[in-house]
């Protein structure tokens, strides 16, 4: 295994879905990294490619999906060329995932304990039965569940409890990186806040790397040190959470911020973003945001801007960063 300072390095990742109408350009030339113990967020509208990136990182893609270019390096090793048998050894041990819908992630005919044990038997078989049981009890404590509940079935849990159980399952083999894809979807705000706090505390306690995926930028801001903004299959901006909120430079990020209400200061009218995201079967030439961009010029319509560093640690793909002409 190659030594790397980062848990994850993604470079020029391209992933398309094959359809009868042609390829869907779901992930196009995406580059980012995640450091050890770091939490980053990916935010954007539905259909922008966030979950497609997550599935690419685990190579859990449907049969009509192809990684056409790029590298996905976990602890220095590129997993893109790995066959399924070898990749299966890396999942849950090196990288795991908390999926969007907890109920759909759990098998209704097996107890929660049995489902966590299944992952552990596959990936950490050197542990004894007693050690595995102790591990599950400690995981339940860690995520705020009573260990006595482990022998129950998923339908006996509330929505928040199921989500905590899925988090426990993702932690069961001590992975270096966890992807949390909309981890609080369909939960009420009180439960959302509790689970987000629990995830954040666990991440810091175990010094794990995390990728949070959400359409809710407020959720992302609460748990992430850096934020990446996705639009139409592309990563258009990434910087520290503070920079993204206070100094956005891509017009799409700036528009997102103008749609976000503040609880401090004078009341201001929220500005909505006109138009619709492009059809990824036939994305527009040049910058994919140009049909909706207030700063568009001819070069935006003709040439795709490079994703590059504008100030230290602040990356964006835009011909007119900050709205400059």
C-alpha positions in Angstrom: 0.0 0.0 0.0 1.4 3.4 -1.0 1.8 6.0 1.8 -0.3 9.1 1.3 -0.9 12.2 3.4 -4.5 12.1 2.3 -7.1 9.4 3.0 -8.7 10.1 -0.4 -7.4 11.7 -3.6 -9.8 12.1 -6.5 -8.2 13.3 -9.8 -10.0 14.2 -13.0 -12.9 11.7 -12.3 -15.3 11.1 -15.2 -18.3 8.8 -14.8 -21.2 8.5 -17.3 -24.4 6.5 -17.4 -25.2 4.7 -20.6 -28.8 5.2 -21.8 -30.8 4.6 -25.0 -30.7 8.3 -25.6 -27.0 8.6 -25.1 -24.5 9.1 -22.2 -25.6 11.0 -19.1 -22.6 13.2 -18.1 -23.1 12.6 -14.4 -19.6 13.3 -13.1 -17.2 15.3 -15.3 -13.6 15.9 -14.5 -13.9 16.2 -10.7 -10.8 16.6 -8.5 -10.6 16.9 -4.8 -9.0 15.4 -1.7 -9.8 14.5 1.9 -7.1 14.7 4.6 -6.8 12.3 7.5 -9.3 13.3 10.2 -10.9 15.9 7.9 -14.6 16.5 7.2 -15.6 17.9 3.9 -19.1 18.5 2.4 -20.5 18.2 -1.1 -23.6 20.4 -1.7 -25.8 21.0 -4.8 -29.2 20.6 -6.3 -30.8 17.2 -6.9 -29.2 15.6 -9.9 -25.9 17.5 -9.8 -23.8 14.4 -9.3 -23.2 14.2 -5.5 -24.5 10.7 -5.0 -22.9 9.6 -8.3 -19.5 10.6 -6.9 -20.2 8.7 -3.7 -21.1 5.5 -5.6 -18.1 6.0 -7.8 -15.8 6.2 -4.7 -17.1 2.8 -3.5 -17.5 1.4 -7.0 -21.1 0.5 -6.3 -22.3 1.7 -9.6 -25.2 0.3 -11.6 -24.4 -1.9 -14.6 -25.0 1.0 -17.1 -22.4 3.2 -15.4 -18.8 3.6 -16.5 -15.8 5.3 -14.9 -14.2 6.6 -18.1 -11.2 8.5 -16.7 -9.5 9.6 -13.6 -8.1 8.2 -10.4 -9.6 7.4 -7.0 -6.8 6.9 -4.6 -7.6 5.6 -1.1 -4.5 5.8 1.2 -2.4 6.2 -2.0 -3.8 3.2 -3.9 -5.8 3.7 -7.1 -9.0 1.6 -6.8 -10.4 2.3 -10.3 -8.7 -0.6 -12.0 -9.4 -3.1 -9.1 -11.5 -6.1 -9.9 -14.7 -6.6 -7.9 -13.2 -9.3 -5.7 -10.4 -7.0 -4.6 -12.6 -4.0 -4.3 -15.0 -5.9 -2.0 -12.1 -6.3 0.4 -11.6 -2.5 0.5 -15.3 -1.6 1.1 -16.2 -1.3 4.8 -12.5 -1.7 5.8 -11.1 1.4 4.0 -14.2 3.2 3.0 -17.9 2.8 4.0 -21.1 4.7 3.5 -24.2 5.8 5.4 -26.9 5.7 2.7 -29.8 8.1 2.2 -32.7 5.9 3.4 -31.9 3.9 6.6 -34.9 1.7 6.2 -33.8 0.7 2.6 -30.3 0.1 3.9 -31.4 -2.5 6.5 -32.8 -5.9 5.7 -36.3 -6.2 7.3 -36.0 -10.0 8.0 -32.7 -9.9 9.9 -32.0 -8.3 13.3 -29.8 -5.2 13.3 -27.1 -7.2 15.2 -27.0 -9.9 12.5 -26.6 -7.3 9.8 -23.7 -5.7 11.5 -22.2 -9.1 12.2 -22.4 -10.0 8.6 -20.1 -7.1 7.6 -17.7 -7.9 10.4 -17.5 -11.6 9.6 -16.6 -10.6 6.0 -14.0 -7.9 6.7 -12.6 -8.5 10.3 -12.9 -12.3 10.6 -9.9 -12.5 13.0 -12.1 -11.2 15.8 -13.6 -13.8 18.1 -17.4 -14.0 18.6 -17.0 -12.4 22.0 -15.0 -9.5 20.6 -17.5 -8.9 17.8 -20.4 -8.8 20.4 -18.4 -6.4 22.5 -17.7 -4.3 19.5 -21.4 -4.1 18.5 -22.3 -3.1 22.1 -19.6 -0.3 22.1 -20.9 0.9 18.7 -24.4 1.1 20.0 -23.2 3.1 22.9 -21.2 5.3 20.6 -24.2 6.2 18.4 -26.5 6.7 21.3 -28.5 3.5 21.2 -29.1 1.0 24.1 -27.1 -2.2 23.3 -30.1 -4.3 24.4 -31.9 -3.1 21.2 -29.4 -4.8 18.9 -31.5 -8.0 18.7 -34.5 -6.2 17.4 -35.6 -5.8 13.8 -35.4 -2.6 11.8 -39.2 -2.0 11.8 -39.0 -1.9 15.7 -36.8 1.2 15.5 -37.9 4.8 14.9 -36.5 6.6 12.0 -33.8 8.3 14.1 -32.8 5.0 15.7 -32.5 3.3 12.3 -30.2 6.1 11.1 -28.1 5.6 14.2 -28.0 1.8 13.5 -26.8 2.4 9.9 -24.0 4.7 11.3 -23.0 2.0 13.7 -22.8 -0.5 10.8 -20.7 1.9 8.8 -18.3 2.2 11.7 -18.2 -1.6 12.4 -14.9 -2.3 10.5 -13.1 0.9 11.5 -12.8 2.4 8.0 -10.5 5.3 7.2 -13.2 7.2 5.4 -17.0 7.3 5.8 -19.4 8.9 3.2 -22.6 10.2 4.7 -25.1 10.6 1.9 -28.0 12.8 3.1 -27.7 11.2 6.6 -30.7 13.1 8.1 -33.2 13.0 5.2 -36.9 12.7 6.2 -36.1 13.2 9.9 -37.5 16.1 11.9 -35.2 19.0 12.8 -34.7 18.0 16.4 -33.6 14.4 15.5 -31.5 15.9 12.6 -29.6 18.1 15.0 -29.0 15.2 17.4 -27.7 12.9 14.8 -25.5 15.5 13.2 -24.0 16.3 16.6 -23.4 12.5 17.2 -21.7 12.1 13.8 -19.5 15.1 14.3 -18.5 13.9 17.8 -17.7 10.4 16.6 -15.7 11.8 13.7 -13.6 13.9 16.0 -13.3 11.1 18.7 -12.1 8.5 16.2 -10.2 11.0 14.0 -11.9 9.7 10.9 -12.2 11.3 7.5 -15.8 12.1 6.4 -17.6 13.2 3.3 -21.0 14.7 3.9 -23.4 14.9 1.0 -26.5 17.1 1.1 -28.7 19.6 -0.8 -28.9 21.6 2.5 -26.0 23.9 2.8 -26.9 24.7 6.4 -26.4 21.0 7.3 -23.1 20.9 5.4 -21.8 24.0 7.1 -22.5 22.6 10.6 -20.3 19.5 10.1 -17.7 20.3 7.5 -14.3 22.1 7.5 -14.3 22.5 3.7 -17.3 22.6 1.3 -17.4 21.7 -2.4 -20.3 23.0 -4.5 -21.5 20.8 -7.4 -23.4 21.9 -10.5 -24.5 19.7 -13.4 -21.9 17.0 -12.8 -19.0 19.4 -12.1 -17.3 20.6 -9.0 -17.5 24.4 -9.5 -16.0 25.6 -6.2 -14.3 24.4 -3.1 -12.9 26.2 -0.1 -13.2 26.4 3.7 -16.7 26.6 5.0 -16.1 30.1 6.2 -14.9 31.2 2.7 -17.9 29.6 1.0 -20.3 31.4 3.2 -18.6 34.8 3.4 -16.5 35.0 0.2 -18.1 32.8 -2.6 -16.6 33.5 -6.0 -18.5 31.2 -8.3 -21.9 32.8 -9.5 -23.7 29.6 -8.6 -22.4 29.6 -5.1 -23.1 33.3 -4.8 -26.7 32.5 -5.9 -27.0 29.7 -3.3 -25.9 32.2 -0.6 -28.5 34.7 -1.7 -31.2 32.1 -1.3 -30.1 31.3 2.3 -32.0 33.3 5.0 -30.0 34.9 7.9 -31.2 35.0 11.5 -29.1 38.1 12.2 -29.2 41.6 10.8 -32.0 43.3 8.8 -34.5 41.3 6.9 -33.7 41.1 3.2 -35.7 39.6 0.3 -34.3 36.3 -0.8 -33.2 36.1 -4.4 -34.2 33.0 -6.4 -32.1 31.6 -9.2 -34.0 31.7 -12.5 -34.0 28.8 -15.0 -33.4 25.0 -14.5 -30.3 22.9 -14.3 -29.2 21.6 -17.7 -30.1 18.2 -19.2 -27.0 16.1 -18.6 -27.8 14.1 -21.8 -27.0 17.2 -23.7 -25.2 19.7 -21.4 -24.6 23.2 -22.9 -21.2 24.0 -24.3 -18.7 26.0 -22.3 -19.5 26.6 -18.7 -22.6 24.6 -17.8 -23.9 27.4 -15.6 -23.8 30.0 -18.3 -27.6 29.8 -19.3 -28.5 30.9 -15.7 -25.5 33.1 -15.0 -25.9 36.9 -14.6 -22.2 37.5 -15.5 -22.2 35.5 -18.7 -20.0 36.6 -21.6 -19.1 34.9 -25.0 -16.2 33.0 -23.6 -18.5 31.4 -21.0 -20.7 30.0 -23.8 -17.7 28.6 -25.8 -15.0 27.4 -23.4 -15.2 25.3 -20.2 -13.3 27.2 -17.5 -10.4 25.4 -15.7 -10.9 24.4 -12.1 -8.0 26.2 -10.4 -6.8 27.8 -7.2 -7.8 31.5 -7.1 -6.6 32.3 -3.6 -4.9 29.9 -1.1 -7.1 26.9 -0.7 -10.0 28.4 -2.7 -10.7 26.6 -5.9 -13.3 27.5 -8.6 -14.1 26.9 -12.3 -15.3 30.3 -13.5 -14.3 32.9 -16.1 -15.6 35.7 -14.0 -14.8 34.8 -10.3 -16.7 37.0 -7.9 -18.6 38.5 -10.8 -15.6 40.4 -12.2 -15.6 41.1 -15.9 
